[in-house]
Amino acid sequence: MDTSQNCEPYKVIERGGTDEIEEKKSRFIANVAAVYTEEEAVAFIEARKKQYWDARHNCYAYVLGERGQTMRFSDDGEPAGTAGKPILDVLVNSGIRNLAVVVTRYFGGTLLGTGGLVRAYTKAAQVGLLASDVRTMCYGYKIMVVTDYNGIGKIQYLLGQRNIPVDGVEYAEEVTVRMKVPFEEKDGVVHGITETTAGKARITVSEPVYYKKE
């Protein structure tokens, strides 16, 4: 994995939300979901089209991949560039990845014009994201430390000083501590644990991974 490109944090949807706005009697309903493949994105979009079968438009956008490698959008019959692209712009600017947003429009009888449509779809996508729970994904390592009972207090103190949360502690003949450590802090944490336990702790470090920030 190319860490020079992939180590930036990004956001994901923990729980998708729904919200809506009204513009000149037209309703714009935004639905948000976490998706990790194009198949999941398409299935979510199709489900919303069935849910709102009587709506005039179900416009959407989705962004997949840690760096937003895959992006798609659709105006679904609205004038070109007035719906899907504004929704996509909101997603890209939010820094959230692996999500899909469908904005459903029930026409209220008044034409909004190109600028009005762009503003309405943009605002609808924004309120949809605000109604969702968002988590940050950090790049780093999963670390497991096995130590004796004399070392656990020292390790916990070290982690507290570095603001590294402990995922879990298992007490048996020895003590096992599990944690996730940001990419740039791994060497310092490993060195600190080794030093504070006089080299007695056994440390296992995973390959670099993305993990949810607690």
C-alpha positions as CSV (number, residue, x, y, z in Angstrom):
1,M,0.0,0.0,0.0
2,D,1.3,3.4,-0.9
3,T,1.3,5.2,2.4
4,S,2.2,8.5,0.8
5,Q,-1.2,8.6,-0.8
6,N,-3.4,6.7,1.6
7,C,-2.6,8.0,5.1
8,E,-4.9,10.9,5.1
9,P,-8.0,10.5,7.3
10,Y,-11.4,10.5,5.7
11,K,-15.1,10.2,6.9
12,V,-17.7,7.5,6.6
13,I,-21.4,7.3,7.3
14,E,-22.0,5.4,10.6
15,R,-25.8,5.7,10.2
16,G,-27.5,7.1,7.2
17,G,-30.2,9.8,7.7
18,T,-33.2,11.3,6.0
19,D,-34.3,14.9,5.8
20,E,-36.1,17.2,3.4
21,I,-36.6,20.8,2.3
22,E,-39.4,22.6,0.5
23,E,-38.8,25.1,-2.3
24,K,-41.8,26.8,-3.9
25,K,-44.0,23.9,-2.9
26,S,-41.6,21.3,-4.4
27,R,-40.4,18.8,-1.8
28,F,-36.8,17.6,-1.9
29,I,-36.3,14.5,0.2
30,A,-32.7,13.4,0.8
31,N,-31.8,9.8,1.8
32,V,-28.2,8.9,2.8
33,A,-26.6,5.5,3.1
34,A,-23.2,3.9,3.6
35,V,-22.2,1.9,0.5
36,Y,-18.9,0.2,-0.3
37,T,-19.5,-1.2,-3.8
38,E,-21.2,0.0,-6.9
39,E,-23.7,-2.9,-6.4
40,E,-24.6,-1.6,-3.0
41,A,-25.0,1.9,-4.3
42,V,-27.2,0.8,-7.2
43,A,-29.3,-1.3,-4.9
44,F,-29.9,1.7,-2.5
45,I,-30.8,3.9,-5.4
46,E,-33.3,1.4,-6.9
47,A,-34.8,0.9,-3.5
48,R,-35.4,4.7,-3.1
49,K,-37.0,4.8,-6.6
50,K,-39.4,2.0,-5.6
51,Q,-40.1,3.8,-2.3
52,Y,-40.9,7.1,-4.0
53,W,-42.3,5.6,-7.2
54,D,-44.8,8.5,-7.6
55,A,-42.1,11.2,-7.5
56,R,-41.0,13.0,-10.7
57,H,-37.3,12.8,-10.1
58,N,-34.9,10.6,-8.0
59,C,-31.5,12.2,-8.5
60,Y,-28.4,10.8,-6.9
61,A,-24.7,10.8,-6.4
62,Y,-22.3,8.4,-4.8
63,V,-18.6,8.3,-3.9
64,L,-16.6,5.1,-3.3
65,G,-13.1,4.4,-2.2
66,E,-10.8,5.9,0.5
67,R,-9.7,8.6,-1.9
68,G,-13.0,8.9,-3.8
69,Q,-11.8,6.8,-6.7
70,T,-15.3,6.1,-8.0
71,M,-17.9,8.8,-8.4
72,R,-21.2,8.7,-10.2
73,F,-24.3,11.0,-10.4
74,S,-27.6,11.3,-12.3
75,D,-29.9,14.2,-13.0
76,D,-32.8,11.7,-13.6
77,G,-34.6,14.0,-16.0
78,E,-33.8,17.3,-14.4
79,P,-31.9,19.8,-16.7
80,A,-28.3,18.7,-17.1
81,G,-26.0,19.8,-14.3
82,T,-28.8,21.0,-12.0
83,A,-29.2,18.0,-9.7
84,G,-26.7,15.1,-9.7
85,K,-23.6,17.2,-10.0
86,P,-24.6,19.6,-7.2
87,I,-25.3,16.6,-5.0
88,L,-21.9,15.1,-5.9
89,D,-20.2,18.4,-5.1
90,V,-21.7,18.3,-1.6
91,L,-20.4,14.8,-1.0
92,V,-16.9,15.6,-2.3
93,N,-16.6,18.8,-0.2
94,S,-17.8,17.0,2.9
95,G,-14.8,14.7,2.9
96,I,-17.1,11.7,3.4
97,R,-16.4,8.5,1.4
98,N,-18.3,5.3,0.7
99,L,-21.8,6.8,0.6
100,A,-24.7,7.4,-1.7
101,V,-27.3,10.2,-1.5
102,V,-30.7,10.1,-3.4
103,V,-32.6,13.3,-3.5
104,T,-36.3,12.8,-4.5
105,R,-38.3,15.7,-5.9
106,Y,-42.0,16.0,-5.7
107,F,-42.9,18.8,-8.2
108,G,-44.9,21.6,-6.6
109,G,-46.1,23.2,-9.8
110,T,-43.6,26.1,-10.0
111,L,-40.5,26.0,-12.2
112,L,-37.4,26.8,-10.1
113,G,-35.0,27.6,-13.0
114,T,-31.5,26.3,-13.3
115,G,-30.1,28.3,-10.4
116,G,-33.0,27.4,-8.2
117,L,-32.6,23.7,-8.9
118,V,-28.9,23.8,-8.1
119,R,-29.5,25.5,-4.8
120,A,-32.4,23.2,-3.8
121,Y,-30.5,20.0,-4.6
122,T,-27.4,21.3,-2.9
123,K,-29.3,22.2,0.3
124,A,-31.2,18.9,0.3
125,A,-28.0,16.9,0.1
126,Q,-26.5,19.0,2.9
127,V,-29.5,18.5,5.3
128,G,-29.4,14.8,4.5
129,L,-25.7,14.6,5.6
130,L,-26.5,16.6,8.7
131,A,-29.2,14.1,9.6
132,S,-26.6,11.3,9.4
133,D,-24.1,10.0,11.9
134,V,-20.5,10.5,10.5
135,R,-17.3,8.9,11.8
136,T,-13.7,9.6,11.0
137,M,-11.5,6.9,9.6
138,C,-7.8,7.1,10.7
139,Y,-4.8,5.4,9.1
140,G,-2.6,3.5,11.5
141,Y,-1.8,0.2,13.1
142,K,-3.5,-2.4,15.4
143,I,-1.1,-3.2,18.1
144,M,-1.2,-6.1,20.6
145,V,1.0,-6.1,23.7
146,V,1.6,-9.0,26.0
147,T,3.2,-8.1,29.3
148,D,3.5,-9.2,32.9
149,Y,1.5,-7.6,35.7
150,N,4.3,-5.3,36.6
151,G,4.3,-3.8,33.2
152,I,0.6,-3.1,32.7
153,G,0.4,0.0,34.8
154,K,3.4,1.5,33.1
155,I,1.9,0.8,29.7
156,Q,-1.5,2.3,30.6
157,Y,0.3,5.4,32.0
158,L,2.3,5.7,28.7
159,L,-0.8,5.4,26.6
160,G,-2.7,7.9,28.7
161,Q,0.1,10.4,28.2
162,R,-0.1,9.9,24.5
163,N,-3.9,9.9,24.4
164,I,-4.0,6.4,22.9
165,P,-7.3,4.7,23.8
166,V,-7.1,1.0,24.9
167,D,-9.5,-1.3,22.9
168,G,-9.3,-4.0,25.5
169,V,-7.3,-5.7,28.3
170,E,-7.3,-9.4,29.0
171,Y,-6.0,-10.7,32.3
172,A,-4.6,-14.2,32.5
173,E,-1.2,-15.5,33.4
174,E,0.0,-12.5,31.5
175,V,-1.8,-9.3,30.5
176,T,-2.8,-8.6,26.8
177,V,-3.5,-5.1,25.8
178,R,-5.0,-4.1,22.4
179,M,-5.0,-0.7,20.8
180,K,-5.1,1.3,17.6
181,V,-2.3,3.8,17.0
182,P,-2.1,6.6,14.4
183,F,0.3,6.0,11.6
184,E,2.7,8.7,12.6
185,E,2.8,7.6,16.3
186,K,3.5,4.0,15.9
187,D,7.3,4.1,16.3
188,G,7.1,6.3,19.4
189,V,4.5,4.1,21.0
190,V,6.4,0.9,20.3
191,H,9.7,2.5,21.5
192,G,8.0,3.8,24.7
193,I,6.4,0.4,25.5
194,T,9.7,-1.4,24.9
195,E,11.6,1.1,27.1
196,T,9.1,1.3,30.0
197,T,8.9,-2.5,30.3
198,A,12.7,-2.9,29.8
199,G,12.1,-5.0,26.7
200,K,10.0,-7.6,28.5
201,A,6.7,-6.8,26.6
202,R,6.0,-8.7,23.4
203,I,4.6,-6.4,20.8
204,T,2.7,-7.4,17.6
205,V,2.0,-4.8,15.0
206,S,-0.4,-5.2,12.2
207,E,0.0,-4.1,8.6
208,P,-1.2,-0.5,8.1
209,V,-5.0,-0.3,8.2
210,Y,-7.8,2.3,8.3
211,Y,-9.8,2.2,11.5
212,K,-12.7,4.2,13.0
213,K,-11.7,6.9,15.4
214,E,-13.5,6.5,18.7
